[in-house]
Amino acid sequence: MSIGEPLIAEDFFKPATWENPYPAYTAWREQSPLIARMPLVLPDGSEVESFSWLLLRHQEVYSVLRDHETFSSDPPELPGRPAPGLPLIQDDPPRHTVLRRLVNKAFTARRIAQLEPWIRQNAEELIGAMGAGEADVIACLAVPLPVKVIARLLGIPGEDYLAFKRWSDLFLSMNTRDLEPGSRLSNVMEMAAYFGRIATERRAQGAEDLITALVEADLDGERLQDDELLGFCILLLIAGNETTTNLIGNMLNLLAARPELWRRLRENRSLVEPTIEEVLRYESPVQTLFRFVRRDTEIGGRKILQNTSVVVSFGAANRDPAVFPNAEQFNVERDWTSHLAFGAGIHYCLGAPLARVEAAVALNAMLDRYETIASASRPGTRQRATNLVFGFSQLPLRVGRG
């Protein structure tokens, strides 16, 4: 039986959709896989039109994430492809296996447990400086805390977090019309120069940090090339702050609209973990990633040809009613164990345990200090630079001690 021509999701790669993609997911999910018309952004800021298959059902997304042999993470070589590439996230086995083993030790449960008191101290200091009344919780807490944590792991000054955030935002940006010409490339060069200086210092004198481990790493008799080392630093910096910043911001926004849940959380901290997991499902910090088709296959009755690409939508999969009953409702009592906010398969997020700890520490510190949390006199502003992530650029909230 023919399933007809695929639907073209004309609005998927438009900033207005990125601000709130969930109505579009609901409208399109039954048509998945469908085709997304998208701009391919070149380093000079120019665009060429391209197309990708868009996958919105939980089963589709999960299956693709588990099949790295058919759906590769390694982008094809294209003219104008931005450099450097990102190790791990854009690698397949066996290289991915070797590189993942290299950084695994920085994210062990023991290492994170040792780091937790330091995270708590920083969260309490940031919240203390925020005070009571109206405050932008993104600028005051959600941005500086995760960046300071990943900076400590890397061994770089956490005080530079504003520059780190700017680099991350511009690196991920797909909304070139709002950027000054050449700004992305100049930021990559600035970031490369920064990490190049740090790497040179670590080669001269090592330290107890992740950059030293990368500089000194022996990978089957080889050292990381300079571009790989730079790519690792960029990946860890961006992944280490963007996901957790968006998780904390989305979480506090959802709780500000639910005063009864805030009260319950203050009285019963066993609800902190399921609340965080429901936030991850309901407003997934990472919304989409690309995979590249290495051999002809079929998804949902449609032929997916070799050398095409697919966009896996974590955000859509996590609101698929086939897996999550009443998926459009925020419910901390639900079974959240099937959510895909951190991916699946060999590319399951390396920093997921750290992100969960940071979110729990931040939430508990907020619950300890504030009896109430509510929307402020002006609304928050959703980011509209990229559809890769979902979060706020600004989120004013009113917090009170009684």
N, C-alpha and C positions, 0 to 999 in steps of 0.2 A: 504494500500500500504506500502510495506516495505521501510524503509529509509536506509537499509544497516547497516553494522558494523560501530561503531563510529571511527572517526579518532583519532589517538594517537598523541598528540602534544609533540614530543620527546624533542624539544628544549626549551620548555617554562620555565623550571627551570634551565636554564644555564645562567651564568653571561653575556655572550655575547649578549643574548637576552634582558636582563634587561637594558643594556645600551641604547637600542633603540627597544622597543617591537612593535612599530607601524606597520612595514612591516609584522610581524608575525600575528598581529591582522587582518590585511587586508586579508592575505592569508587564515586564519582559520575561519573568522567570519561566512561564509556561512555554515560551518560544525558544528557550535555550536548548542547544547552542544557536546563537544568532551572531550577526556580523557587526562589529564596531568599526565605524569609520574614524580614523585617528590621524593626527599629525605626527610625523617622525621629525623630531627636533634635532637639527644639526648644531655643532658647536658654535657656529657663528650666529645662532639664533633663528636662522631661516627654517622653514618647514616644508616637507614634502608629504603628500597624502599617502597613507597606507591603510591596510585593513587587517584586523585580527578576529578570530573566533572568540566570542565572549561566553564564558561558562558561568551560570548562575545557580545551578542546582547543587545541593550538598553532595550527592552521589558523584556527579561529574567532577567537581573540584577535588574531592577526596581521591578518586581514581587517578586523576592526572598527577596529583602530588605524590602518589605511591608508585608511579611508573616513570622513573627517571630515564629509562632506556628509550622510551618512545618520546617523552616530553622533556627535552633537555633544558638545563638552566643556562647553558653556554650560548650567548647570542652569536648569530652569524657575523662574519666579517663584512662590514658594510662601509662604503665611502663616508667619511665624516663621523664614524662611530667615536663617541667621546672616550677619552682615555684619562686616567687609568681605569681598567676594569676592576670589578669588585671580587676578590677571591671568596671562595666558599659559595656565596650566593649566585655567582655566575660560573661555577665549576661543576663538573660531573665527576663520578668516580673514574679512575682511581685517584686522580689529583684531589678531588674533594675529600676523600677519606683521609689522605695524608695531612692535608691542611687542617681539617677539623680536629684531628688528633693533636695537632700542635697547640691549638688554643683551648681545648677542652679543659685543661687543668686550671685555667683562669676562672672558670665558671662552675667548679665543683661545688657540691653542697657544703663541704667543709670550708671552702674559701668564702662562700657567700655568708655562712654563719659567722665567720670571723669578722666580716665586713659590716654585719648588721648593726652593732652598737654605734659604729661611726656614721652609718646612714641615719640612724635614729637621732643622733646628736645634731647632725646637719639639718634634718627635717624640723626638729624643735627650734633650732636657731632661726630658720627661715620663717616659720610660723610665728615665732615670737616677734620678729621684726615686722610681720604683716599687721599685727595688732587686731583691733576689733573695728567693726563698721564695714564700709565698702572697700573691697580690695580686688585687684586683678590677680586671681589665683594662678593664672598662667605665668605671668611675669614674676610673681612672688614665690611660687613653689614648684609648679609643674615643669618649668624650664630649668631653673638652676639645680634642683635636686638631682635629676637623672644625669645631667651633664657633669656635675661635680663627681658623681659616682663613677662614671665611665672614665673621666679624666684621672681619677685616682688609680683605677686599674691599669690604664695606659701609662701612667707616670708623667702626666703633663699638668700644668697649673690649672686648677679648677676655676681660678679667678678669670680666666679667659673665656668663660662660658658664653658670653654674648657673641664673640666672634665665632665660636663653635656652632652656635645655633644659626647664625647667619649663613655660615658655610653649608650646614646641613640643609637648610631651607632652599637655598639656591641650587644645590646639587640635585635635589629631588624635583625642583620646579619644572612643570610641563606647560605652564601658562606663560609662554614667551611674550605675549602681547603686553604684559604688565612689567616686563623687565627692560632695563636699559640694554642697548645692543652691546654684546660682548661681556656682560656682567657675569654670566655663568662661567665663561672661560677664565676670566680674570680671578674669580673666586677659587676655581680649581687650582690655578697657578699659585695663588696665595696660600692655599691649604697645602699644596705640594711643597712649597718652600719651607713652611712651618715644620711639617713632619720630617722633611729632609734634614733640617738643622738638628731636630731631636735625635734622629737616627745616627747622625754623625757623632753627637755627644755620647750616645750609648755605645757606639763602636769603640770610642776612646776610653770610656769608663762606664761599665754596666751598673744596673740598679735592680732592685727587686720590683720589677714592673713588667707589663706585657710587651712593651716595645723592645725592651732588652731581650726578652724571650724570643721575639720574632727576629731580631738582629742576629742572635746567636744560634738560631734553630738550624739543626742539621736534618735535611730532608733527603734520606737515602744518599748521603754523601754530597748533597748540594745545599747551598744557602739560598734563601729567598732573593730573587732579583729585586733591584731597587723599585721597579714599578709594582711588583707584587707586595713589597713591604708598604709602599705608599697606599696601595689599594686596601690592604688589611687595616691600616690606620683609619682610612676614610670609612670603611665598612663598620668598624667597631664604634667609631665616633657617632656615625649617623644612626646605626641600628640601636646603639646604646642609649640614645637620648630621644629620638623621635617616637618610638613605640611607647615608651614609658611616659613621656610628656603627654601624649594623646590619651593614654589610659587614665592618668590622674585627672586631666581636665575633663574628659567625658564622664568619669566617675563622679566628680564633685558637682558637675552640672546636673546629672540625673538625680543625685541625692538632694540638691537644693530644691528640686520640684517635688520631693517626697519627704516632708517633715516627719511623718509618722515612722518611716523607715529609719531616718536619722536617730529618732528617739530610741527605737528598738536596738539599733547598732550600739548606741551609748550604753545601753543596759545589758546587751548580750553580744560580746565580741566574737562569739562563735559564728556569727552571721557575716563577719568581715570577709572570710574566704569565699563563700558563695556569692556575696555581693560583687566582689572583684571578678569572679568568673562570669557572672551574668552581664556585667559591663563589657567584658571581652567579647561575649557573644552578641550582645544587643547593639553595641556601637564599636565594632572591631577597629582597633587603632590602625592596623594595616588592612587596607581594603582590597588591593589587587597586586598581582605580580604576573610577569610574563613567563611562558614556557614556549620552546621552539620545537616543532614537530620534526622528528628524525626519520619517520617512516609512515606510510599511509596507514590510517586507522579510521575508526568510526566512533562517534559519540552521539547518542540520542538519535540514531538512525541517519545521521549525516556523515558523509565522507569527509574526513579531515586529511588533507594531502600533505605529503612530505614538503618541508621547506616553508610551510606557513607557520603562523604563531597563534597561540591561544592566550587569552587573559583569564586567569583564574580569580574569581571574586570571592574572597573570604567573607566579606561583609554580606553578600547575597546568600552564600551558603549557610551562614549562621542564622539567617532568618527564614530558612526553608521550612514551611509548615509540614512537609513530609517527614521531617526529623524532629522539629521543635513545635509541639502543639501550641496554638495561640502565640505564634512566634513574634508577632508585633507588640506583645505585652512584655513589660519588664517585670520579671518574677524571680526573686532570689530563692524561691523554694523549688524551682524546676530542676530537672536533671540536665546539667550543662556539660556532661563529660564528653559529648560528641562534638563540641564546638571546635572550629578550625582556626581560631584567632592566631595561633602560633604556627600554623601549617601542619604538615604531616610528612611521614617518610623521612628520607635521609636529610632533608633540609629543614626539619623541625627546628624552630628557633633556638639557637644556642643560648641566648640570654633570657629565655622564658622564666627560669627559676629566679633570676635576679630581678626581672621586671615585676614578678609577683611579690617579692619581698619588698621592693621599693614602694609599690602601691599599698601594701598592707601597712608598712611603717608610716607612710604619709597619711593614710586614712586614720589609723589609730591615734597619731599625734593630733590630727584635726579633731577627732572625737574627744580626746582628753581635754583639749583647750576650749572648744566651742560647744555651747549647749544648743545653738541654733545655726542653721545655714539656709539661706534663701536667695532668690534672684535679686539682683541689684536694680537701681533705677534705670540703667541702660542695659540692653541685651548684649550677650556675647557675640563675637564675630568668628564665624567658621573660616578656616583656612580655605583658599580657593586656588592655590598654586599647583596642586597635583591631585590626581585621583588615586595615588598610591597609598595615601594615608587619610585618616578622618579625625579631625580634632579642631581645636580652637586656636586662633592667633591671639585673641583676647577673651577673657571671661571674668567680668566683674561680678562678684557675689557679695552678699551681706552676711557677715558672720558675727555672732553675738555670744557673750559669756553669761547671759542670763537676763 
